Amino acid sequence: MGFIDRLRGLFFGKQNKKTIPAGTVEKEFGVYPAVSREMEENITLWWNLYKNHPQWETCEVRPLGIPTAIGRELARNTMTEFSISVSGSERAEYINQQIQSVVDKLGVYLERGLCLGGVALKPYSESERILVEEFTTGFSPTRFDGSGKCIGGVFKSEPVRNGSNWFVRLEYHDFLFRDDGSTVYVIENKAFRSGQDGGIGAQVPLNAVPAWAGIEDVQNIEGLDSPLFAYFKPPIANNIDLDSNMGISVYAGATVDLIRQADEMWERLNWEYESGERKIYADEISEDPKFVNDRIFVFGQFSGGDGKFFETFSPDFRDEPLYRGFQRILQRIEYNVGLAYGTLSDPQSVERTATEILASKQRQYVTCAGIQKAFQASLDGLIYAMGALCDISKLAPFGTYEVGYNWGDGVLDDPDTKRQDMAMGLSLLNASIIGAVEYRMRYFGEDEETARKMLPDMEDMVDEEQEEVE
């Protein structure tokens, strides 16, 4: 490792061997990766944070796993009520079966995409099924269209062992437009010697690995409308490389330094407890060390050898101010990444009014709504790719399909908020600002016909609710 690499490792942590070197992409496929040096270094930084091995990790400062918690909480709140269905034809039923088999994994894919700045989902056919591979740092985008959608890139496989040798495969995808408006989708595959860590060595034939023997070196597919993969990136502006279409981590930028401060503050808090443990300093000849608790007693030449020296060390702990400082850092992290206060921080330490609490939850709601919109667009691309594979691999007869998504609105759906909202609705109803039908439609989720049928019971319901509110 050269001096520059050692210096880069000092600031950005260990290099991720799963990434594809820019020089390899250019040499083997004749294209330039869309990942600049600055973005490559930051992706390494985010990857180390996600793996809970930041560059500030020491024997004393043990990372708390905050980056992973951020991604997990954002993904969990985004996907908590998620469901998807594909319908409309026999092909739609087949695609629906395939997408349902990966629904449980989508939360993990989303979490990694949020933390690492992007995730590519590539479907492939196997034994009459369609499976989905997930790529984060193992995918290098090469081209984006005018809307910022990724339409080209290189995928790197996991190392595969054959005998005593290891190999990796690079798969290049590009979606090209001809002058006449038609499209051609190009896929190239190349195999390389490797090690268990996934490094890229000399090129070898694809049949060096039996499982790759049937893969074509080059495929040209006509008539597609979209790539055979989907790429999700967090819906936040890239303030690291302003000219790049690459996504950035939800904890990028200044949040990284806040995470470092939180890890270091936690170490200070632990040191406060450790250094403040009760001790008894005694002359080494006053007691036989074999018969006392060596966690409490510290023996030495304290009294000049008279054997009578004895002193207790029991300082007051300063944990409260340190703990409050730690919570303030966590709350700032929550604000930066769009989480509600109390998600990472101690809810008991959040001193807010009801209005501030609702605003905090609203911020998280808006954050998750943006993620849902971006992820849904990526899932549309994934389902299109599955449909295209049905034609390429003859997996299901031709047919149209419709995709239905349900995301729910559970971010703000807590009992206190609902009670306050219903009380306000009753006030509006009693003041004749809204009607009984509108009230039932809004607060009971009924359609207009059902609400009107329930109107005979409305007067009793209003009286009971009003008494409860009062």
Buried (B, 14 or more C-beta within 10 A) or exposed (E): EEEEEEEBBEEBBEBBBBBBEBEBBEEBBEBEBBBBEEBBBBBBBBBBBBBBEBBBBEEEBEBBBBBBBBBBBBBBBBBBEBEBEBEBBEBBBBBBEBBEEBEEEBBBBBBBBBBBBBBBBBBBBEEEEBEBBBBBBBBBBBBBEEEEBBBBBBBBBEBBEEEEBBBBBBBBBBBEEEEEEEBBBBBBBBBBBBBEEBBBEEEBEBEBBEEBEEBEEEBEBEEBEBBBBBBBBBBBEBEBBEEBBBBBBBBBBEBBEBBBBBBBBBBBBBEBEEEBEEBBBBBBEBBEEEEBEEEEBBBEEBBEEEEEBBEEEEEEEEBEEBBEBBBBBBBBBBBBBBBBBBBBBBEEBBEEEEEEBBEBBEBBBEBBBBBBEBBBEBBBBBBBBBBBBBBEEEBBEEBEBEBEEEBEEEBBEEEEBEEEEBBEBBEBBEEEEBBBBBBBBBBEEBEEEEBBEBEEEBEEBBEEBBEEEE
